């Protein structure tokens, strides 16, 4: 009976080491830090073990190896003779019963060690890695200190082998965008966050990767006031525009001198004051078209005028950006901003998508699951098609990319206005055109 208790204890101890190994390795560092901040016991020790994976894994390997050796030798000695005697009692010859008895005992112990000492503990560790890591970390820390000389030898030997292979032993704790998106999708499916929350978080991530040209209202869509125009034309523009602020130039958008608040000018007209647009002009920040979105956001926070004018390297006006453009990048375009019947993306019953040419290409990539290059020279769906086709397409022209077929269905002048995206057939791959 005593022998059985000892063997069972050794198997369970092996399970503890296996449980500790997978729990500490699998635990999310961010959650461990949060638990440590909240005062959870063992969290700090678990972080310390994870910071030195070589020493920790060496400690675990020492424990598992010693237990395996002791358990194999002890169980064979304790139960091998009994198994051989039982076999001989049923008529098995002694020269067969002895090795067969020892073999059956070792096979049984190995089976129990794999199930109880490995698979079950590791499955438990995967279910709640952080909580288990906090629970076992103090004991594992104590064991690693007791076995410090052997741990040092194994860890140093491992580092030496890595050095011979030209590899670094430093652990990488980088989290990729794909991992964050997968985590958000998992949280949404589990009901932890709502769909709208996930979409907004995805918008923030897209914002961080965008250049200002991916946010701006392009030059062709900008309403502006030309000081060289007659007063009647300027007043008509002020009355018809839906915008609260308009850039002001002298003869050309490339010669903008600032921004006016339309309400202030209209109030002056209603009060019967002299109509002097220039006196209401306020300077707006001028930024290059290479500036990234987060820097633009910082500029808009600091400026007195919530509008920035964007110019290229040649001094040409490219467009403008406002806080509303930043909000749209995060929360999506509001229906009130669309013209009648228009939207960035409309999913059809057959699973295809009708896309606006002005739709930000990263939003398209998220909706369609289409991988896009990290470094790209375009910011919209229209730019994506131009970069893929390498020429201005005709209506009806199409191209396939990333498992999708993109067909140009409407062109407004020289601008790609509407694109139909549908799943590409696997049976053929037609060329563009």
N, C-alpha and C positions, 0 to 999 in steps of 0.2 A: 504493500500500500504506500509506504514511504517513497519507494522508487517512482511510483506513478505520480505522486504529488510533485516530486522534484522535476521530472520530465515535463509535466504540465506547466510548472512555474517557468522553466527555461523557454518553452514555446511561447508563453505569454510575454516574457521579457523580450524575446525576439520581436514579437508583435509591437511592443512599446517602441523599440528602436525604429522599426519600419514606419509606424504611425508618426513618430517625431520627424523622421527624415522627409516624408512627403508633405506633412503639414507645414513645416518651416519653409521648405522650398516653394510650395504652392501659394503660401499666404501672400496677399497683396500688401505691398509695403505701405500704400496710402492708408489702408484700413488699420494696419498695425500702428501707424503713427497717430491716427485718430483715437484708437483705443488707449495708447500710451498717454495722450493728452488728457483723456477722460479719467486717467488714474487706474486703468485696468492692470491688475497684477500679471507679471510675466510678459507684457507687451514689449517693454524695453529690452528684456533679455532675448526675446524672439527677434527683434530688429538687429541686435548685436550678433546673433548667430547668423542671420541672413547676410549681414555685411561681410562675414568671413566664411564663405561657403566651403572653402578648402579645408579649414580646420574643423568645421562642423561635420562635413561629410566624412572626413577621416575618423572623427570620434565615433560616428554611427557605424562605420565599416569595422572598426575595431570591436565594438560591442557585438555586432551581428556575427562576425567571424569567430570570436571566442565562444559565443553561445552555440554556434553550429558545431564547433569541434567538441566542446564538452558534452553537448546533447547526443551527438552521434556515438561518442565513445561510451558514455554512461548508459545510454539506453541499450546499446548492443550488449554491454556487460551485464546489465540488470535483467534484461528480458530475453536475450538471445538463448541462454541456456534453458530457460523455461519453455520457450517455443520449441527448441530441439527435443526436449523431453516429451512434450505433448505430441509431437510428430512421431517419435519412436513408439509412443504408447499406442498409436493407431496402426503400427506395423511398418512405418517407413524405416528403411535401413539407416544405421547410425552414420555411415559415410555420406548419406544424402540429407539426413535430418538436421545435422549440425549446420552446414552452410545454408540450407534452405531456411532454417529457423532464424538465423542471424539476418538473412536477406529479407525475410518477411517483416521482421521487427524494424529494420532500417527503412524499408519501403513505407511502413505505416507511420513511423515518426516523420519521415520526409513529407508524406502527404499532409499530415496534421500541421507541420511547420509551414508548408506552402499556403494552406487554407487559413489557419488560425494565426500563424505568425507573419504572414505577408499580405495576402489578398484582402482579407477582411479589414485589417487595420488601415491599409492604404485606401480602401474604398471609403472608410469612415473619415479619413483625413481629407479626402476630396470634398466631402459634403460640407464641412465647416472648418476650413483650414486655419483661419485666423484664431478662432476660439481654442482649438486644440493646440495650435502653436504656442499660445500664451500659457496654456496649462502645462505643457511638457518642457518649455524652455528652461525654467530654473533647474530641473533635474538634468537636462542635457548639458547645461552650462557647468554644473558641478562635475559631471562625468568627464567632460573634456578637460577640466582642470586636473582631475585625478590621473587621467591618462595622458597628461601633457607631453611627456618625453616621446611616447610612441606617436602621438598626434603630430608633433613637430616633425618627426622623421618621415611620416607618410605625406604630410603636406609639402615638405621640402622636396621629397622625391617627385611628387606630382608636378610641382613647379618646374623642376629640372627637366622632366619629360616634355612639358609644354614649351620650355625654352628651346629644347632640341628641335621641336616641331615648328618653331618660329611663331608660336601663338602666345597671346597674352592671357594671363589668368584673371585679369580684372573682370568683374561681372558688369554687364550692361543692364541698367534699369530703365532704358529709354522706352517710352510708351509711344506707339505710332498712332497716327490719325485713324488708321483702319481698326486698331484695337479699341480706340475710344468709341468709334461708330458701332462696332460689334457689341461693346458693353452697353451702349445706349439702346440698341435694338433688343438686347436681352432684358434690360430693365423695363422697356416698354411692354414686351411680351409677358413679363411677370407682373405687370400692373404697378410697378414702382413709380414710373413716370408716365404722363399722358403723351399721346401722339404729338400734340401741339408743343409740349416741352421739348421733346426730342428734336422736332423740326427747328425750334428756335436755337437750341444748342448747336445743331448742325449749321445754322446760319451764322452764329458767332465764329465757328471754326472756319467757315468759308471766308468770312470777313478778314480774318487774320492772314489769309493766303492771297488776298486780292491786291492788285495795284489800283490806283485811283481811277484808271480808265475803266475798270470793272464796276465802278460806282456812279460815274458822272452821267449827267445829261449831256449827250453829244451836241456839238455845235449846230448841227442841222435842226435840232429840236429846241434850241434855246430862243426864247422871246427876249428881245433887247430893244432899247430905245436909241435911236440915232439922233443926236443933237442937231445934225444937219437937215433933218426932215422938218417939214412945216409943223407948226403948233397943232393944227387940226389933226394931222396924222398921229402925232404923239399922244394927243388926248384920246383919240379913238383906240390906240393901242392900250392905254391905261385902263380904259373902260372895258375892253374885251378880254384882257388877259386874266386867267384864273390865278396868277401868281401874286404873292404878297410883296415880292421884291423882284426887280428887273435890273440887269446890268445895263450900263450906259456907255455908249461909244461915240466916236466922232467919225462918221463916214464908213467905218468898217468894224466888224467884231474883233479884228486884230488890234484895234486901237481903243480898247475899253479903258475908261478912266475911273470907274467905280460902280456903285450900286445905289439905286434909289428905292425907297419904300413907297409902293403905289398908293397906299392909304394916305400917306402924308401929302402926296401931290394932289390926290382927289379932294382931300379936305381943303387944300389951298384954293382949288378951283371953285368949290362950293362956297367958300367964304368970300369969294370975289377978289382974292389977293392976286398980284401979278404972277403970271405963269412963268416961273424961272426954274427950269429943271436942274440947271447946274448948281444952284444954291442948295439943293437937297441931296446932292451926290455925296456918298460916303465911301471911303476907300475900303476895298475888300482885299484879303490876302491873295497873292498870286503864287501858285505852286506849280512845280513841273509835273508832267504826265507820268514820270517814273516813280513818283512818291507812292509808298505803300499805304493801305487803307487805315491802319492803326495810327500812323503819323498824321494822316489827314484828320482823323478824329481828334487828335490832340490839338491840331491847329484850329479846328472849328470850336473847340472848347475855350480857347484863349482869345479868339477874335471878337470884336464888338459887333461885327456884321456876320450873321450865320450863313455865309456863302463864301466859297473860294473859287477863284477863276483859274482855269488850268491852261497852261501853254506848253507847246512842245519845244524842242531844242532850237528850232528855227525862229521862235517867237510868234508862232501862229496860235491863235485861240483854238483850243480843242473842245472845251465844254466847261461845265461848272458842277460843283458838288455842294450839297447842303446836308444838314443833319437828317432831313427826311430821306435822303438817298442812303444814308448809313442805316437808318431804321428799316428801310425796305430790304437791304441786304440781309438783315437779321430775321425780320418777321415776315418777309415776303411782300409782294406788291399788293396794295389795297385795291379793291374793286372800283372804288371811286376814282382811282387814278387811270383807269382804263377808258378808252373810248367804247362806245356801245358795241357789245358783242365781242370785245377783244379780251384776251388774257395771254399771259406768258406761255401757259401750257394747258391744253385741254385733252384729257384722255378719252378716246373713243371706245365704242362697244367692242370692237375687235382687238383691243389692246394696243392699238397704235396711238401716237401722240401728235397733235397739231401744235407746233412750236412757233413762237414769235422769233423772228430773226434777231431781235434786240434782247432776247432772254440771256442772262448771264450763263456762260457755258458751264461753270461749276455747278449751278443749280440743275442744269440739264443732265450733267454727269451723275448727280445724286439721284435724280428721278429715274433715269434709265439704267442705272448701275453700269455706266460706261466709264472705263478708266481713261484718264486724261494725263498727258505728260505734265510733270511738275513745272518745267520751264516751257512756257508757251507765249507766242507773240500775239494772241487774240484773247478777247474777253467775252465775246458773245457767240451765239449759235451761228450767226452770219459769218463771223470771223473764222469759226471752226470750219465751215464749209469752204470758205475761200482758201484757207490754208491747206485743206485736204485736196481740193480740186485744182488749185494753182491757177485759176482763171475765173472771170465773172461768169456764172452759169446762166443758162437759159431756163425758162419755165419748163418743168418736166424733167430736167436733168437730175440725175441721182448719183449717189456714191454709197458704198458700204464701209462701215467701220465699227469695230467692237461688237459684231453680231447684230448691228442695226443697219437698216437701209434708210438713208436720208434723201428725200425727194423735195426739190424746190417747187412749191406750188404757187407762189406769188412773188413777183418782183415789182417794187415800186421805184420806177426810174432805174437807178443803178444799185438800189439797196434791196437785199434779200429780205422780204417781208414775212413770208410764211413758209414753214418747212414741215413736211410730214415724215415722222419717224416711225418705222414699223420693223418688226423682227425680220432679220434677213433669212431667206431660205437657205438651207444647208446643201441643197442639191446643185446650186450653181452660184458663181461669184461674178456677176457681170461687172465690167469696168465702168468707171464714171462716164456718163454720157450715154 
